[in-house]
Structures are given as C-alpha cells and as structure tokens.
Amino acid sequence: MFCCCVSGLHREIYSKKIQEQENMSRGLREKQKMVRENHEPNMKQMKMWRDLQRLMDCKKHCLEQISSIGATAGAGGIMGGYGDSAPMHLEEDRLVL
C-alpha cells in the first residue's frame, strides 16, 4: 500500500513538472516567433539610428569649423553674434536627409 501512494505522489510531481516545462516551452516559442518577426524592422531602425548619429556628428563638426572660422575672423567674422547687424542675405531653412 505504501508503494502505491508513493508512486502516485511521484506521478503527480512529475506531471506537474512536465506541465510547467510545456508552458515554459510554449512561452519561449511565442517569444522566438516575435523576435523573428521583428528582426528585420529592428535592424532597419538600428541602421537609421546609426545614420542619424553620423549626420548629427557631421553637422556638429561643420558647426565647430564655422565657429572656429568666426572666432579667428574677429568682430567682422562670418557668424554674427548677439547685437551684430543683420546678415546681408536671408538664409533658407532646409531639411537635409
């Protein structure tokens, strides 16, 4: 009789463990499916982000060059400061891609 109860107990324990593993496996398969579906869009987004960073670095570098030229040119420099006279030409806003 003791052997019968123990084997039934083991059966319940192992059945519970099997069910837990099946649930975990199902969750991991769903996660894997989501990762596979989103991989390509995520890679495109990463590339766009790197391109944006490169663009911003380039703009920063250009601004630093213009600033250094303006600083060496003195008061009559290329860049106008606060209180300087208005530029002779109007600058146009442009979106650079």
All heavy atoms as an XYZ file, in Angstrom:
769
protein
N       0.817     -1.186      0.000
C       0.000      0.000      0.000
C       0.865      1.256      0.000
O       0.568      2.211     -0.693
C      -0.926     -0.023      1.203
C      -1.832      1.160      1.228
S      -3.199      0.771      2.295
C      -4.201      2.116      1.959
N       1.919      1.252      0.788
C       2.819      2.389      0.844
C       3.423      2.670     -0.529
O       3.516      3.806     -0.949
C       3.909      2.138      1.889
C       4.903      3.253      1.982
C       4.552      4.452      2.571
C       6.176      3.110      1.453
C       5.465      5.485      2.641
C       7.086      4.132      1.530
C       6.727      5.333      2.126
N       3.800      1.647     -1.226
C       4.421      1.780     -2.544
C       3.445      2.417     -3.528
O       3.837      3.208     -4.353
C       4.869      0.412     -3.031
S       5.756      0.463     -4.586
N       2.211      2.101     -3.444
C       1.190      2.625     -4.349
C       1.009      4.131     -4.156
O       0.902      4.882     -5.108
C      -0.124      1.894     -4.094
S      -1.225      1.923     -5.498
N       0.984      4.574     -2.913
C       0.811      6.012     -2.623
C       2.034      6.803     -3.062
O       1.918      7.907     -3.576
C       0.568      6.237     -1.136
S      -1.041      5.666     -0.588
N       3.205      6.243     -2.841
C       4.446      6.920     -3.213
C       4.533      7.057     -4.725
O       4.884      8.108     -5.246
C       5.667      6.180     -2.644
C       6.952      6.754     -3.190
C       5.665      6.230     -1.126
N       4.182      6.000     -5.442
C       4.262      6.083     -6.902
C       3.226      7.068     -7.434
O       3.477      7.773     -8.408
C       4.078      4.707     -7.535
O       2.766      4.225     -7.328
N       2.064      7.149     -6.803
C       1.057      8.132     -7.201
C       1.546      9.548     -6.943
O       1.297     10.463     -7.728
N       2.244      9.734     -5.831
C       2.804     11.035     -5.484
C       3.863     11.450     -6.506
O       3.894     12.595     -6.962
C       3.396     10.988     -4.073
C       3.987     12.283     -3.533
C       2.912     13.365     -3.451
C       4.591     12.050     -2.164
N       4.726     10.502     -6.870
C       5.749     10.781     -7.877
C       5.104     11.140     -9.214
O       5.559     12.040     -9.913
C       6.689      9.579     -8.061
C       7.638      9.392     -6.931
N       8.658     10.263     -6.673
C       7.722      8.427     -5.973
C       9.330      9.852     -5.620
N       8.779      8.723     -5.168
N       4.055     10.416     -9.549
C       3.358     10.675    -10.807
C       2.817     12.113    -10.825
O       2.950     12.821    -11.814
C       2.222      9.679    -10.992
C       1.547      9.782    -12.329
C       0.449      8.763    -12.445
N       0.855      7.524    -11.778
C       0.845      6.328    -12.328
N       0.404      6.169    -13.533
N       1.238      5.266    -11.670
N       2.236     12.575     -9.721
C       1.698     13.933     -9.638
C       2.808     14.973     -9.752
O       2.671     15.976    -10.457
C       0.949     14.133     -8.320
C      -0.372     13.411     -8.234
C      -1.027     13.592     -6.880
O      -0.788     14.624     -6.229
O      -1.778     12.686     -6.480
N       3.900     14.700     -9.048
C       5.036     15.631     -9.080
C       5.573     15.757    -10.496
O       5.773     16.864    -11.014
C       6.146     15.184     -8.107
C       5.669     15.340     -6.664
C       7.427     15.977     -8.340
C       6.610     14.732     -5.635
N       5.794     14.618    -11.148
C       6.358     14.656    -12.493
C       5.358     15.216    -13.508
O       5.743     15.933    -14.440
C       6.870     13.278    -12.911
C       8.135     12.914    -12.193
C       8.210     11.772    -11.406
C       9.263     13.722    -12.281
C       9.366     11.439    -10.728
C      10.423     13.404    -11.610
C      10.471     12.260    -10.832
O      11.620     11.954    -10.164
N       4.091     14.936    -13.325
C       3.077     15.508    -14.217
C       3.063     17.027    -14.098
O       2.957     17.745    -15.100
C       1.689     14.954    -13.898
O       1.614     13.587    -14.197
N       3.184     17.513    -12.864
C       3.220     18.957    -12.634
C       4.464     19.573    -13.277
O       4.390     20.617    -13.923
C       3.191     19.241    -11.138
C       3.115     20.704    -10.807
C       3.023     20.936     -9.311
C       2.982     22.412     -9.009
N       2.938     22.668     -7.571
N       5.609     18.923    -13.121
C       6.848     19.425    -13.717
C       6.760     19.415    -15.240
O       7.209     20.364    -15.898
C       8.048     18.602    -13.250
C       8.414     18.874    -11.823
C       9.693     18.171    -11.439
C      10.025     18.500     -9.995
N      11.404     18.256     -9.659
N       6.183     18.377    -15.803
C       6.020     18.299    -17.258
C       5.132     19.436    -17.744
O       5.434     20.106    -18.735
C       5.447     16.931    -17.680
C       6.517     15.849    -17.489
C       4.967     16.971    -19.127
C       5.995     14.434    -17.664
N       4.041     19.695    -17.029
C       3.132     20.777    -17.411
C       3.836     22.133    -17.347
O       3.669     22.971    -18.233
C       1.895     20.774    -16.496
C       0.839     21.778    -16.889
C       0.243     21.475    -18.249
O       0.031     20.325    -18.607
N      -0.003     22.513    -19.015
N       4.626     22.348    -16.300
C       5.378     23.604    -16.164
C       6.353     23.780    -17.330
O       6.466     24.868    -17.894
C       6.138     23.629    -14.841
C       5.263     23.801    -13.625
C       6.040     23.656    -12.323
O       7.263     23.375    -12.363
O       5.412     23.818    -11.264
N       7.054     22.708    -17.696
C       8.010     22.778    -18.793
C       7.306     23.031    -20.128
O       7.811     23.774    -20.970
C       8.844     21.497    -18.870
C       9.789     21.317    -17.707
C      10.828     22.409    -17.632
O      11.418     22.799    -18.635
N      11.037     22.933    -16.432
N       6.145     22.412    -20.328
C       5.387     22.645    -21.556
C       4.920     24.094    -21.643
O       4.978     24.706    -22.714
C       4.191     21.692    -21.633
C       4.578     20.263    -21.942
C       3.401     19.293    -21.890
O       2.302     19.694    -21.424
O       3.584     18.136    -22.301
N       4.476     24.660    -20.524
C       4.068     26.067    -20.504
C       5.252     26.988    -20.796
O       5.132     27.958    -21.552
C       3.439     26.426    -19.155
C       2.087     25.782    -18.944
O       1.424     25.361    -19.886
N       1.676     25.680    -17.687
N       6.394     26.680    -20.205
C       7.589     27.473    -20.441
C       8.011     27.373    -21.911
O       8.362     28.365    -22.542
C       8.735     27.014    -19.539
C       9.946     27.918    -19.595
S      11.390     27.349    -18.660
C      10.692     26.921    -17.094
N       7.942     26.165    -22.459
C       8.300     25.945    -23.855
C       7.378     26.729    -24.776
O       7.824     27.348    -25.744
C       8.232     24.454    -24.170
O       8.501     24.218    -25.526
N       6.092     26.743    -24.486
C       5.115     27.488    -25.284
C       5.434     28.981    -25.255
O       5.430     29.663    -26.286
C       3.703     27.236    -24.753
C       2.610     27.789    -25.633
C       1.205     27.450    -25.120
N       1.027     26.009    -24.881
C       0.826     25.446    -23.681
N       0.737     26.188    -22.604
N       0.693     24.143    -23.570
N       5.739     29.495    -24.068
C       6.089     30.913    -23.937
C       7.345     31.265    -24.711
O       7.418     32.315    -25.358
N       8.339     30.375    -24.657
C       9.587     30.631    -25.384
C       9.379     30.578    -26.900
O       9.984     31.350    -27.642
C      10.654     29.627    -24.960
C      11.198     29.828    -23.546
C      12.115     28.668    -23.162
C      11.923     31.148    -23.429
N       8.515     29.669    -27.362
C       8.215     29.621    -28.799
C       7.533     30.902    -29.260
O       7.838     31.425    -30.334
C       7.351     28.400    -29.124
C       8.143     27.116    -29.273
C       7.310     26.007    -29.903
N       6.120     25.685    -29.131
C       6.051     24.788    -28.152
N       7.138     24.126    -27.802
N       4.915     24.552    -27.525
N       6.622     31.425    -28.451
C       5.955     32.678    -28.794
C       6.951     33.832    -28.837
O       6.909     34.669    -29.737
C       4.841     32.978    -27.786
C       3.644     32.061    -27.909
C       2.617     32.272    -26.808
O       2.775     33.220    -25.996
O       1.656     31.477    -26.747
N       7.855     33.857    -27.869
C       8.881     34.900    -27.833
C       9.803     34.794    -29.047
O      10.154     35.804    -29.667
C       9.686     34.793    -26.537
C      10.648     35.919    -26.322
C      11.305     35.815    -24.963
C      12.236     36.973    -24.734
N      12.855     36.915    -23.405
N      10.176     33.577    -29.413
C      11.035     33.357    -30.574
C      10.339     33.825    -31.843
O      10.962     34.454    -32.706
C      11.394     31.879    -30.688
C      12.343     31.574    -31.824
C      12.639     30.090    -31.924
O      11.753     29.262    -31.710
N      13.880     29.756    -32.233
N       9.055     33.543    -31.961
C       8.283     33.981    -33.127
C       8.270     35.508    -33.215
O       8.474     36.081    -34.289
C       6.857     33.447    -33.032
C       5.978     33.843    -34.187
C       4.561     33.321    -33.999
C       3.648     33.856    -35.092
N       2.252     33.535    -34.824
N       8.061     36.178    -32.078
C       8.039     37.631    -32.054
C       9.401     38.205    -32.451
O       9.484     39.163    -33.227
C       7.653     38.128    -30.658
C       7.454     39.621    -30.580
S       6.927     40.189    -28.960
C       8.390     39.865    -27.993
N      10.472     37.603    -31.954
C      11.825     38.071    -32.292
C      12.076     37.911    -33.787
O      12.599     38.819    -34.442
C      12.887     37.312    -31.466
C      14.285     37.550    -32.009
C      12.808     37.716    -30.007
N      11.687     36.776    -34.354
C      11.878     36.553    -35.786
C      11.079     37.546    -36.622
O      11.562     38.044    -37.633
C      11.474     35.129    -36.159
C      12.506     34.121    -35.757
C      12.126     32.737    -36.218
N      13.171     31.786    -35.865
C      13.006     30.498    -35.801
N      11.829     29.961    -36.060
N      14.011     29.705    -35.475
N       9.845     37.827    -36.206
C       9.000     38.757    -36.960
C       9.531     40.179    -36.896
O       9.407     40.936    -37.848
C       7.564     38.721    -36.424
C       6.818     37.458    -36.757
C       5.458     37.382    -36.068
O       5.155     38.242    -35.216
O       4.706     36.446    -36.393
N      10.127     40.560    -35.771
C      10.574     41.940    -35.585
C      12.040     42.163    -35.925
O      12.512     43.292    -35.866
C      10.319     42.377    -34.136
C       8.850     42.477    -33.834
O       8.052     42.845    -34.687
N       8.475     42.144    -32.617
N      12.746     41.119    -36.297
C      14.184     41.247    -36.540
C      14.484     42.234    -37.665
O      15.282     43.162    -37.480
C      14.789     39.878    -36.863
C      16.247     39.946    -37.175
N      17.188     40.180    -36.212
C      16.917     39.836    -38.350
C      18.388     40.203    -36.779
N      18.244     39.996    -38.067
N      13.868     42.058    -38.807
C      14.146     42.929    -39.959
C      13.797     44.391    -39.670
O      14.631     45.276    -39.910
C      13.391     42.421    -41.191
C      13.767     43.130    -42.472
C      15.198     42.876    -42.905
O      15.730     41.797    -42.603
O      15.779     43.771    -43.554
N      12.590     44.687    -39.146
C      12.301     46.097    -38.829
C      13.252     46.671    -37.782
O      13.643     47.838    -37.871
C      10.865     46.060    -38.290
C      10.271     44.815    -38.814
C      11.397     43.849    -38.969
N      13.645     45.855    -36.813
C      14.572     46.346    -35.794
C      15.944     46.649    -36.392
O      16.585     47.626    -36.008
C      14.705     45.328    -34.664
C      13.464     45.246    -33.805
O      12.589     46.095    -33.874
N      13.369     44.203    -33.002
N      16.382     45.821    -37.326
C      17.673     46.074    -37.974
C      17.615     47.361    -38.806
O      18.566     48.145    -38.814
C      18.079     44.885    -38.858
C      18.358     43.608    -38.080
S      19.628     43.802    -36.810
C      21.067     44.001    -37.819
N      16.509     47.587    -39.488
C      16.348     48.831    -40.258
C      16.376     50.035    -39.329
O      16.988     51.056    -39.646
C      15.039     48.806    -41.044
C      15.075     47.904    -42.247
C      13.754     47.931    -42.994
C      13.793     46.999    -44.188
N      12.522     47.002    -44.912
N      15.703     49.921    -38.198
C      15.680     51.023    -37.245
C      17.084     51.298    -36.700
O      17.476     52.455    -36.540
C      14.719     50.722    -36.101
C      14.567     51.886    -35.139
C      13.576     51.599    -34.038
O      13.258     50.449    -33.749
N      13.082     52.642    -33.411
N      17.842     50.244    -36.427
C      19.214     50.433    -35.951
C      20.064     51.136    -37.008
O      20.866     52.020    -36.679
C      19.841     49.083    -35.589
C      19.330     48.511    -34.295
S      19.983     46.869    -33.918
C      21.735     47.131    -33.980
N      19.896     50.762    -38.270
C      20.645     51.420    -39.345
C      20.256     52.886    -39.456
O      21.117     53.762    -39.595
C      20.410     50.713    -40.679
C      21.235     51.314    -41.811
C      20.898     50.702    -43.142
C      21.705     51.277    -44.272
N      21.753     52.732    -44.332
N      18.958     53.163    -39.365
C      18.513     54.559    -39.436
C      19.077     55.357    -38.263
O      19.468     56.513    -38.423
C      16.981     54.633    -39.446
C      16.370     54.141    -40.734
S      14.589     54.368    -40.952
C      13.890     54.174    -39.366
N      19.146     54.756    -37.093
C      19.690     55.441    -35.925
C      21.180     55.741    -36.121
O      21.640     56.841    -35.815
C      19.472     54.601    -34.665
C      19.960     55.301    -33.438
C      21.070     55.018    -32.723
C      19.357     56.437    -32.804
N      21.196     55.894    -31.664
C      20.162     56.770    -31.700
C      18.215     57.190    -33.063
C      19.861     57.831    -30.865
C      17.922     58.246    -32.213
C      18.731     58.553    -31.137
N      21.929     54.759    -36.641
C      23.359     54.995    -36.907
C      23.539     56.109    -37.930
O      24.412     56.973    -37.784
C      24.026     53.715    -37.404
C      24.381     52.740    -36.301
C      25.299     51.631    -36.795
N      24.794     50.936    -37.962
C      24.031     49.849    -37.936
N      23.693     49.324    -36.783
N      23.621     49.282    -39.052
N      22.697     56.104    -38.971
C      22.774     57.157    -39.979
C      22.474     58.525    -39.371
O      23.132     59.515    -39.694
C      21.803     56.870    -41.131
C      22.225     55.672    -41.966
O      23.387     55.220    -41.836
O      21.385     55.180    -42.750
N      21.488     58.580    -38.489
C      21.150     59.834    -37.818
C      22.310     60.305    -36.956
O      22.653     61.494    -36.954
C      19.887     59.666    -36.971
C      19.472     60.884    -36.147
C      19.112     62.061    -37.057
C      18.310     60.537    -35.241
N      22.932     59.383    -36.251
C      24.085     59.750    -35.423
C      25.219     60.300    -36.291
O      25.841     61.301    -35.941
C      24.584     58.551    -34.617
C      23.698     58.202    -33.451
C      24.214     57.006    -32.683
O      24.612     55.999    -33.261
N      24.199     57.100    -31.365
N      25.480     59.651    -37.417
C      26.532     60.129    -38.324
C      26.196     61.514    -38.848
O      27.069     62.387    -38.939
C      26.710     59.156    -39.480
C      27.409     57.877    -39.069
C      27.572     56.880    -40.207
N      28.084     57.481    -41.408
C      27.728     57.119    -42.642
N      26.858     56.147    -42.819
N      28.235     57.695    -43.689
N      24.932     61.735    -39.212
C      24.507     63.036    -39.706
C      24.691     64.109    -38.635
O      25.209     65.200    -38.916
C      23.045     62.974    -40.160
C      22.425     64.285    -40.612
C      23.133     64.813    -41.854
C      20.948     64.098    -40.887
N      24.280     63.800    -37.419
C      24.416     64.785    -36.344
C      25.892     65.062    -36.026
O      26.265     66.205    -35.752
C      23.672     64.306    -35.092
C      22.169     64.163    -35.290
S      21.360     65.608    -35.991
C      21.460     66.732    -34.631
N      26.729     64.037    -36.083
C      28.167     64.243    -35.887
C      28.738     65.143    -36.971
O      29.555     66.027    -36.694
C      28.916     62.903    -35.871
C      28.667     62.103    -34.609
O      28.215     62.688    -33.602
O      28.912     60.878    -34.630
N      28.302     64.926    -38.187
C      28.769     65.750    -39.304
C      28.336     67.200    -39.113
O      29.122     68.131    -39.316
C      28.228     65.184    -40.612
S      28.765     66.090    -42.071
N      27.085     67.402    -38.732
C      26.586     68.760    -38.504
C      27.348     69.433    -37.366
O      27.683     70.614    -37.443
C      25.088     68.733    -38.195
C      24.241     68.457    -39.412
C      22.785     68.563    -39.060
C      21.949     68.504    -40.316
N      20.723     69.269    -40.190
N      27.628     68.683    -36.319
C      28.380     69.230    -35.198
C      29.775     69.638    -35.653
O      30.263     70.715    -35.299
C      28.465     68.183    -34.081
C      29.223     68.645    -32.865
C      29.294     67.540    -31.833
C      30.213     67.925    -30.689
N      30.467     66.794    -29.803
N      30.407     68.784    -36.430
C      31.746     69.083    -36.937
C      31.725     70.343    -37.799
O      32.596     71.214    -37.648
C      32.273     67.885    -37.734
C      33.619     68.087    -38.324
N      34.766     68.101    -37.555
C      34.017     68.297    -39.602
C      35.804     68.314    -38.350
N      35.368     68.425    -39.598
N      30.729     70.454    -38.679
C      30.619     71.643    -39.535
C      30.409     72.894    -38.696
O      31.009     73.942    -38.962
C      29.478     71.484    -40.532
S      29.788     70.256    -41.802
N      29.560     72.823    -37.695
C      29.303     73.969    -36.820
C      30.567     74.365    -36.072
O      30.860     75.562    -35.931
C      28.177     73.646    -35.844
C      27.772     74.776    -34.900
C      27.253     75.973    -35.696
C      26.727     74.304    -33.920
N      31.324     73.368    -35.612
C      32.573     73.680    -34.919
C      33.563     74.364    -35.860
O      34.259     75.299    -35.457
C      33.182     72.407    -34.336
C      32.419     71.862    -33.146
C      32.876     70.483    -32.714
O      33.670     69.837    -33.440
O      32.417     70.021    -31.645
N      33.617     73.904    -37.113
C      34.506     74.546    -38.088
C      34.084     75.987    -38.351
O      34.913     76.892    -38.381
C      34.515     73.770    -39.400
C      35.337     72.515    -39.359
C      35.394     71.830    -40.716
O      34.502     71.991    -41.537
N      36.450     71.076    -40.940
N      32.790     76.204    -38.523
C      32.296     77.556    -38.775
C      32.561     78.442    -37.565
O      32.959     79.601    -37.707
C      30.788     77.527    -39.123
C      30.594     76.900    -40.499
C      30.183     78.915    -39.075
C      29.146     76.641    -40.842
N      32.365     77.904    -36.378
C      32.612     78.668    -35.155
C      34.081     79.047    -35.041
O      34.411     80.167    -34.658
C      32.190     77.876    -33.928
O      30.810     77.663    -33.932
N      34.959     78.116    -35.361
C      36.395     78.419    -35.262
C      36.803     79.448    -36.315
O      37.635     80.302    -36.048
C      37.232     77.154    -35.389
O      37.143     76.622    -36.698
N      36.196     79.403    -37.489
C      36.492     80.407    -38.523
C      35.995     81.771    -38.057
O      36.688     82.778    -38.203
C      35.837     80.016    -39.871
C      36.524     78.791    -40.452
C      35.904     81.179    -40.859
C      35.824     78.205    -41.658
N      34.805     81.792    -37.466
C      34.251     83.048    -36.968
C      35.081     83.619    -35.838
O      35.257     84.833    -35.727
N      35.625     82.756    -34.998
C      36.441     83.227    -33.875
C      37.755     83.801    -34.360
O      38.260     84.783    -33.812
C      36.696     82.086    -32.892
N      38.326     83.237    -35.411
C      39.603     83.741    -35.928
C      39.413     84.986    -36.772
O      40.317     85.790    -36.906
C      40.335     82.672    -36.770
O      39.484     82.268    -37.839
C      40.716     81.481    -35.929
N      38.210     85.186    -37.312
C      37.965     86.356    -38.152
C      37.715     87.599    -37.312
O      37.740     88.708    -37.825
C      36.770     86.100    -39.070
N      37.455     87.439    -36.040
C      37.263     88.591    -35.162
C      35.851     89.113    -35.214
O      34.912     88.417    -35.541
N      35.672     90.398    -34.919
C      34.342     91.006    -34.821
C      33.637     91.039    -36.167
O      32.418     90.966    -36.232
C      34.455     92.409    -34.255
N      34.363     91.137    -37.242
C      33.758     91.182    -38.572
C      33.665     89.797    -39.179
O      33.691     89.656    -40.394
N      33.539     88.785    -38.353
C      33.561     87.396    -38.797
C      32.330     86.971    -39.573
O      31.403     87.737    -39.806
N      32.352     85.714    -39.951
C      31.277     85.136    -40.742
C      29.995     85.009    -39.926
O      28.922     85.349    -40.385
C      31.702     83.753    -41.276
C      32.858     83.919    -42.242
C      30.533     83.049    -41.941
C      33.472     82.613    -42.688
N      30.116     84.537    -38.694
C      28.932     84.340    -37.857
C      28.642     85.611    -37.077
O      29.533     86.190    -36.476
C      29.146     83.190    -36.876
C      29.151     81.839    -37.537
S      29.258     80.517    -36.341
C      27.767     80.769    -35.407
N      27.414     86.021    -37.103
C      27.031     87.191    -36.328
C      26.727     86.791    -34.906
O      26.148     85.761    -34.652
N      27.091     87.607    -33.967
C      26.799     87.337    -32.574
C      25.612     88.160    -32.113
O      24.971     88.861    -32.894
N      25.369     88.160    -30.859
C      24.260     88.916    -30.292
C      24.552     90.408    -30.450
O      25.617     90.881    -30.101
C      24.082     88.553    -28.818
C      22.953     89.289    -28.161
C      21.644     88.934    -28.410
C      23.191     90.362    -27.302
C      20.595     89.605    -27.820
C      22.157     91.044    -26.716
C      20.848     90.663    -26.975
O      19.810     91.339    -26.396
N      23.619     91.116    -31.004
C      23.783     92.559    -31.174
C      24.471     92.936    -32.462
O      24.618     94.125    -32.767
N      24.948     91.969    -33.240
C      25.566     92.294    -34.525
C      24.499     92.703    -35.516
O      23.318     92.426    -35.356
C      26.335     91.079    -35.082
C      27.601     90.795    -34.279
O      27.991     91.668    -33.479
O      28.166     89.706    -34.435
N      24.924     93.345    -36.553
C      23.978     93.753    -37.585
C      23.427     92.525    -38.308
O      24.041     91.466    -38.317
C      24.657     94.685    -38.591
O      25.715     94.001    -39.227
N      22.267     92.698    -38.912
C      21.611     91.594    -39.606
C      22.439     91.163    -40.809
O      23.119     91.991    -41.427
C      20.220     92.021    -40.053
N      22.406     89.905    -41.167
C      23.167     89.457    -42.341
C      22.608     90.092    -43.611
O      21.451     90.464    -43.681
C      22.964     87.944    -42.349
C      21.781     87.689    -41.487
C      21.685     88.835    -40.543
N      23.465     90.194    -44.609
C      23.084     90.818    -45.874
C      22.176     89.918    -46.700
O      21.488     90.389    -47.583
C      24.338     91.172    -46.683
C      25.196     92.199    -45.981
S      24.271     93.674    -45.614
C      24.938     94.770    -46.808
N      22.156     88.643    -46.450
C      21.303     87.715    -47.200
C      20.448     86.921    -46.219
O      20.798     86.765    -45.066
C      22.155     86.770    -48.056
C      23.008     85.849    -47.240
N      24.171     86.274    -46.639
C      22.848     84.547    -46.894
C      24.703     85.274    -45.972
N      23.928     84.218    -46.100
N      19.325     86.461    -46.695
C      18.447     85.637    -45.866
C      18.811     84.179    -46.045
O      19.017     83.720    -47.159
C      16.981     85.853    -46.256
C      16.430     87.239    -45.994
C      15.003     87.338    -46.531
C      16.452     87.554    -44.511
N      18.901     83.482    -44.937
C      19.183     82.049    -45.023
C      17.873     81.303    -45.116
O      16.888     81.674    -44.507
C      19.955     81.599    -43.794
C      21.357     82.145    -43.754
C      22.146     81.561    -42.608
O      21.712     80.559    -42.029
O      23.210     82.123    -42.305
N      17.895     80.246    -45.875
C      16.705     79.435    -46.084
C      16.811     78.171    -45.255
O      17.858     77.534    -45.228
C      16.616     79.077    -47.576
C      15.355     78.420    -47.981
C      15.322     78.179    -49.479
O      15.679     79.088    -50.247
O      14.952     77.076    -49.874
N      15.727     77.817    -44.540
C      15.711     76.573    -43.776
C      15.621     75.410    -44.749
O      14.820     75.424    -45.678
C      14.503     76.520    -42.834
C      14.688     77.461    -41.661
O      15.835     77.816    -41.373
O      13.674     77.823    -41.043
N      16.460     74.405    -44.526
C      16.448     73.229    -45.389
C      16.526     71.987    -44.539
O      17.203     71.954    -43.538
C      17.635     73.246    -46.332
C      17.514     74.286    -47.414
C      18.729     74.294    -48.255
N      19.545     75.388    -47.714
C      20.834     75.518    -47.878
N      21.490     74.641    -48.566
N      21.482     76.518    -47.339
N      15.812     70.956    -45.000
C      15.890     69.657    -44.357
C      16.884     68.816    -45.144
O      16.747     68.644    -46.361
C      14.510     68.960    -44.374
C      14.465     67.545    -43.855
C      14.866     67.522    -42.371
C      13.091     66.955    -44.018
N      17.898     68.326    -44.475
C      18.936     67.538    -45.126
C      18.742     66.088    -44.736
O      18.692     65.755    -43.569
C      20.346     68.020    -44.714
C      21.404     67.176    -45.389
C      20.516     69.481    -45.047
N      18.597     65.227    -45.712
C      18.420     63.802    -45.446
C      19.666     63.043    -45.807
O      20.391     63.296    -46.645
C      17.242     63.243    -46.225
C      15.899     63.886    -45.894
C      14.827     63.313    -46.782
C      15.543     63.666    -44.438
